[in-house]
Amino acid sequence: MRFAIVFRFKRRRSDIGIDSNNLLNTNDSTGYNSMYTFSAGNTGQGGTWGAPTSIDAPRVMRINDTLGF
């Protein structure tokens, strides 16, 4: 998502804005463990099959300014 405002000074132009990524911070899983490995150590925990291996990146905000002349 991007929010910006444009300022004009005679023949020059300034674009000041804020860019944001993952604004709602969803934490959706993007990868899962698809291999089940049986061992005596992981039976009490239910194994690792289907466990998330990666999630969406956290919130990122960037402030920018573009000057055109």
Contacts in CASP RR format, 6 or more apart in sequence:
PFRMAT RR
TARGET T0000
AUTHOR 0000-0000-0000
METHOD contacts of the structure
MODEL  1
MRFAIVFRFKRRRSDIGIDSNNLLNTNDSTGYNSMYTFSAGNTGQGGTWG
APTSIDAPRVMRINDTLGF
1 19 0 8 1.000
1 20 0 8 1.000
1 23 0 8 1.000
2 17 0 8 1.000
2 18 0 8 1.000
2 19 0 8 1.000
2 20 0 8 1.000
3 17 0 8 1.000
3 18 0 8 1.000
4 15 0 8 1.000
4 16 0 8 1.000
4 17 0 8 1.000
4 18 0 8 1.000
5 15 0 8 1.000
5 16 0 8 1.000
5 17 0 8 1.000
6 13 0 8 1.000
6 14 0 8 1.000
6 15 0 8 1.000
7 13 0 8 1.000
7 14 0 8 1.000
7 15 0 8 1.000
7 16 0 8 1.000
8 14 0 8 1.000
11 69 0 8 1.000
12 67 0 8 1.000
12 68 0 8 1.000
12 69 0 8 1.000
13 67 0 8 1.000
13 68 0 8 1.000
13 69 0 8 1.000
14 65 0 8 1.000
14 66 0 8 1.000
14 67 0 8 1.000
14 68 0 8 1.000
15 65 0 8 1.000
15 66 0 8 1.000
16 64 0 8 1.000
16 65 0 8 1.000
17 63 0 8 1.000
17 64 0 8 1.000
17 65 0 8 1.000
18 61 0 8 1.000
18 62 0 8 1.000
18 63 0 8 1.000
18 64 0 8 1.000
19 61 0 8 1.000
19 62 0 8 1.000
19 64 0 8 1.000
20 59 0 8 1.000
20 60 0 8 1.000
20 61 0 8 1.000
20 62 0 8 1.000
21 57 0 8 1.000
21 59 0 8 1.000
21 60 0 8 1.000
21 61 0 8 1.000
22 56 0 8 1.000
22 57 0 8 1.000
22 58 0 8 1.000
22 59 0 8 1.000
22 60 0 8 1.000
23 59 0 8 1.000
25 58 0 8 1.000
25 59 0 8 1.000
26 56 0 8 1.000
27 55 0 8 1.000
27 56 0 8 1.000
28 55 0 8 1.000
28 56 0 8 1.000
29 52 0 8 1.000
29 53 0 8 1.000
29 54 0 8 1.000
29 55 0 8 1.000
30 54 0 8 1.000
30 55 0 8 1.000
30 56 0 8 1.000
31 52 0 8 1.000
31 53 0 8 1.000
31 54 0 8 1.000
32 50 0 8 1.000
32 51 0 8 1.000
32 52 0 8 1.000
32 53 0 8 1.000
33 48 0 8 1.000
33 49 0 8 1.000
33 50 0 8 1.000
33 51 0 8 1.000
33 52 0 8 1.000
33 53 0 8 1.000
34 49 0 8 1.000
34 50 0 8 1.000
35 49 0 8 1.000
36 47 0 8 1.000
36 48 0 8 1.000
36 49 0 8 1.000
37 47 0 8 1.000
37 48 0 8 1.000
42 48 0 8 1.000
END
